[in-house]
Amino acid sequence: MVNYVTSPSPRPADAEARPKRRKAPLWTKLSIAVGALLLLASGGTLVTAKMLIARYTSVVHQAKLLPAEAAASNDGSLPSGPLNILLVGLDTRVTTKDDPSRSDTIMIVHISDDHRGAYLVSIPRDLYVQIPASAHYNAGFSRINAAFAWGSTGLTGDAATAGGAGLLSKTITANFGIKFDAVAVINFEGFRKAVQVLGGVYMCVDEDANSQLRGTNRYTGKFESPYYPGGEVLNPNVIAVHYKKGCRTMSPTDALDYIRIRHGLPDIDYGRQRHQQQFIRAVLKEATQKGMISSPTKLDQVIRAIGGSLVFDGNGISIIDWMWALKNISPSEMTMLKTAGTGRYSGSTYLGEQLLPDGTAVLTAVKNNTLDEFALAHPDQISTDGAPPASGP
């Protein structure tokens, strides 16, 4: 039974002194964060490798998600140059039976041309962009998370996922010129299962925050949302779950609740963007420190538990090819970058977010494969994991 720590607590003193485990591919660890292990550690035995590859191909759901307009060109194998992977986290809460899924989390993993470094770049879900036409909507301007909803409207199953991911990727390509080598789509239940298998995740909360979804009625003691229906107006009768600044081990429920908070944060969606990046880095570290990659038994538990929550499109490239292409990347070589923006208005009406010059420059650098130069010139745009500075000499 896992005992989750609900108040700030220090990382075990020997955490950094433990022997370093063999590096595993970045995508193996990323897949834990997004719901499945698509690649296996390069140091596994041949028998283990065959078993796990068979498990990947049978449990991890694969479908055609990338439309031609948004797909990077290849000749049937991964190119030797830079790679872009689109990660989409779905909010599957619905208010009516016809309510579509929305892309609550949109991230780009940019792999450097030597396949030894990686950047994690978030796209604000409320970014105001031009969305291409889909089967049910004409082209027009809206918030970018509407693209997945519009593309999936009227569809079910794989067709809905493909329609949503297809229109979202086309939207990013049309507005920023970025094409993709792979897409992974996962719902929030997949994230929860990933953290459950890990036994919790150690995260550093960088600012006090109140839950938007979980609270207790101060009079009845019953569970209740801190907001009235619609999610914009606070209910004074409800005491929200509070996340105090500091580091602690979070349960799956707390971790997923925390990274969905936006109301009450000083920088709203940009704060949530940062927290979601911190979550992915925290999961990667947790997987490494707990030997999740080196243990075939634990790997199998992860695959069985969460493989069904993920839909993956490798743009015609096999999982095995993805495995070997990224085998030299470790989480320590992942840099998290901010995508700075501000509110956009028509008179007093809020339309969404628009990128500031540095935010536009980040996405331009993704397109041009110049993120190394951007990060060097703009160290203030690099996100941290929220941990306090180390003390001592």
N, C-alpha and C positions, 0 to 999 in steps of 0.2 A: 504494500500500500504506500502510495506517495504522500508525504507530508509537505504541503505547499506552504511557503513562508509568505505571510500577508503583510509584514512590515519590513522596512529596510533592513538589510543584513549584509555583512561583508562577504566577499567571495572567499572561499576557503584559502587559508594562508599558503597552502602548497599548490594552489591551482596552476601558477605559472612555473613551478619547479618540476612539475611532472614531466616524465620523458615525452618527447614529441613523437606522435604516431606518424606512420607513413602517410605522405600526402595522398589525398584522393582527388579525383577530378572535381573541378568546380561544379559541373552540372550534376554530379551525384549529390552534392550537398544542396545545391539550389533546388533540386527536385524534392528533397525533404521539405524545404520551405514552401514549395508550391503544390505539394501533395503526393509525390511519387519519386522513386529513385529510377531515373531513366538511364543512368550509367552506373557501372560498378567500379570499385577500386581497382586500379591497374595491377596491384600486387596480389590479387586473389589467385587461388589455384585454378587449374583448368576445369576441374569438375565443378567447383563453385561457380566459375564464370559461366559455364554452360547452363547450370541450373538457374542462375539469376537472369541470364539473358532470356531464357525460356519464360521465366516468370514475368519479366518486363513486357514481353511481346503478347502474353496472354491476358495479363491483368490491366496494364496501363492502356487505356482506350486511345486509339489513334484514329484520326479522321482528317479529311481535307478541310483546312481552315483558311489557308492563305489564298486569296484571289491573285490572279496573274499580275494585277496592277501593283500589288504590295509585296510580291515575292522577289527575293534576290535571285539572280540567275545563277545556275550551276550546271555542270555537265553530268550530274548523277553522283557526284562526290562533293564533300565539303571543300570550298575554296581555301587556298592557303592564306588569303588576306583576312581582313576584319569580318566579324560576324555580329549580327544583331538578333537578339531573342526577345520576343514580346511576351511578357507575363501579365495575365489578366486574372484578377480576383473578383469573383461575382458576388453581389449581394442578392441572394435569392429570396429575401423576404418579400411577400406579396400582400397587397390589400384587397385585391380581387382576383378571381380565377384567371383573368386575362392579362394580369399585370406582368410585363416582361422582366427578365433579369437585367440588372444594371452592372456595369463594370465599375465597381467601387474602388478597385486598385488597378492602376495601369503603370507598368514599369518596363523599362528597356534595359536588358543586360547587353552591354557592348563589349565584345571580346576584341582585344588588340590584334593587329595583323600577325604577330608572332605567336598568338594563342597562349600567351603566358601571363597576361594581365587582363583585368575586367573592371568595368565601371557599372554601377547601378544608378539609373536615372529614372526619377518618377515624373509622370505627367499629371498635373492637377486634374481631378475628375470634373471640375467646373470650368475648365479652360474653354473660352468662347472661340469656336472655330467654325469653318465652313464644312459641313458634312455632305458628302456626295449623295446622290439619289439612291434610294433602295426600292424594293418592290412595293412598299407601303407608304413611302414618304418621298416628296420631292426634295431636291437639293436645297439647303438653306443653312443659316447660321444658328447654332445652338451650343449648349455645353457638351463637351466631348463624350461624357459618359452616356449621353443619349444615343450615340452611334450604335453601341451594342444593343440597346433596347430597340431602336428602330430596325436594325438589321435582323433581329430575331422575332419581330412581331409577326404573328400569324403562323409561326412554325413551332415544331416540337422536336425533342430529342436532338440527334446529331445535326439535323437541318437548322434548328434554332441556334445551336452553338456555332455552326459554320457561318450562318447568316450574320450573327452578332459580331464574331471575331473578324469576319471578312470585311464588314463595313467599318469597324473600328480601325483595322490595319490600313484600309484604303484611306480613311480620314487622316491618319498620321502621315501616310505617304504624300497625300495631296497637299497637306499644310506645311510639312517640314522636309519632304524629300527623302525620308528614311524608309528603306526597304528591309524586309525581314527574312532571315534564314530559318526561323522556327517560331512557333507560337505554342504556348501552354496556357490552358484555361482551367481554372479550378474554382469551386465554390467554397464558401467559408467553412463548411463542414469538413472539407478536406484539410484546411489549415488546422482546425481543432483536433482532428485525428492525428495529424503530424506531431503536434505538441503533446498529445496524450501518449503516443508511443515513446517520445523522448522523456516522459516523466516530468513534464514542466519545462519552462524555459527561463533562464536567468536573464533578466532585463533591467536596465537602468532607466527609471522614469526621470526625465529631465525637467519636468514642470508639473506642479499639482494640477490634477484634472478630475472632473466629475463625469461619471458614466452618462451616456445619452439613453441607454437602454435598460439599465438595471437600477432598481431602488426599492425602498421599503416605505409603505404608507405609514406616516408617523402616528396615525390613529388606529388603524386596523392591524398593523404589523404584517400585512400581506405584500407580496411582491407586486411592484407596479412600475411602469415607466416614469422616469422623472419629468417627462414632457407630456403635454396634452396631445391627443391624436393630431397628426400632422408634423410633429417633431420640432416645432419652432418656438412654442411658448411653454415656459417652465410651469410645472404643477407645484405650488407651494406646500402641498400636503405630503409630498414625497421626498424622502432623504435619499439622494443618489449615492451609489457606491463611489467612494473617493479613492483616488490613487495619489498617494503622497510621494513627493520627490525623493528619490533614493533607489538603491539597487536591491533586488529581491528575486526569488524564484517564483514565477507566476504559474498558476494553473492554466490549462487550455482556455477555460471560460474567461478568466481575467485577462490573459494576453490578447485574445481576440477582441474582447470588449474594449480594452485600452487603445488598441491601434485603430479602432473605428471612431474614436472621439474626435469631433471637430468643433462643436459648439462650446464656447467658453475658453478655447485656446486663444492666446493673443494673436496668433497668425493663422487661425482657423485651418483651412485645408493644407496650408504649408506646414503647419505643425503636425497634422496627421500624416502628411507625406513623409516627414522626417521620422516619425515614430514607426511607420511601416517599414522604412529602410532599416531602422534599428532592429526591428523584429526579425527580419530576414538574416541580418548579420548575427543576431543572438542565436537563432536556430542553427545556423551553420557552425558556430562555436560549440553549441551544446552537442551537436551530432559528433563533432570531432572529439571532444573531451570525454564523451561517454562511450567511445569505441563503436558507434553505430555503423561506421563504414567497414571496420575490420572484422566484425562478427557476422558470419553468414546467417545465424539464427535471428539476430536483431534486424538484419536487412530484410529477411523474409517476413518478419512481423510487420515492418513498415509497409512493404509492398502489398501484403494481404489486407492491411487495415485501410490504406488510403489510395491504393492504385485506382480504384473505381471512381474517385472524385476528380480525376484529371483527364482532360482531353488534350492530346498532343499532336502537332503537325510538324514534322522535321523537314518539310519542303522537299519531299522525295528522297531524303537521306536517311539511311538506316540508323537505328539506335546504336548499333555496334560502331559505325563510323563516327557518330557523335562522341561515343565513349573514348575512342582513341585520339580523336582530334583535340580533346580538352583535358587530357590526362595530366598535363603539367601545371595546371592552374590550381592554386589553393586559396582558401578564403582570405588569407592575409594579403593576397594580391588584388582584393576587391576594394574599390574606392567608391564611396557614396557621394553623389553630387546633388546639390540643391537645384531646383528649377524655379527661380524667383519670379513672382508675379504680383499683381495688384488687382483690385476690383475694377470692373468695367461697367459703366452706367449709361443709360439713355435717360437723361433728365435725372429723376430720383429713382428710376427703376433699375434694379441690379440685374445685369445680363449674365454675369459670370466673371471669370478671371481672364486677365490678359497678361502676357509675359512682359517682364521688364527686360532691358537690354541683356543682362547677364543670363536670364532664363532663355531667351532666344539664342544666345551664343552657345549655351550648352547643347541644345538640340542641333544647331548647325555643326557643332564639333562632332556630334554623333554621326551625322551624315557624311562629314568630310574625314572621319577617322583622325581627328586632331585633339582628342580629349586629353592626351598626355600634355600637350602644350597648353591647353586651356586650364587644367588643374594646376600646372606650375605657375601660370600667370595670375590665377584667381584662387589662392588658397582659402579665402573666406567663403568660397562656394562649396567647400568640402564638408560634409556632414560627419559628426562624430557619433559614437554609440551611446552617448549620454552618461558615460561613466565620469565620476569626478577626477580631476587631475591627480596623478600619482604624487604622494608626499615624500619628503626625504631629499637627500642631496642629489 
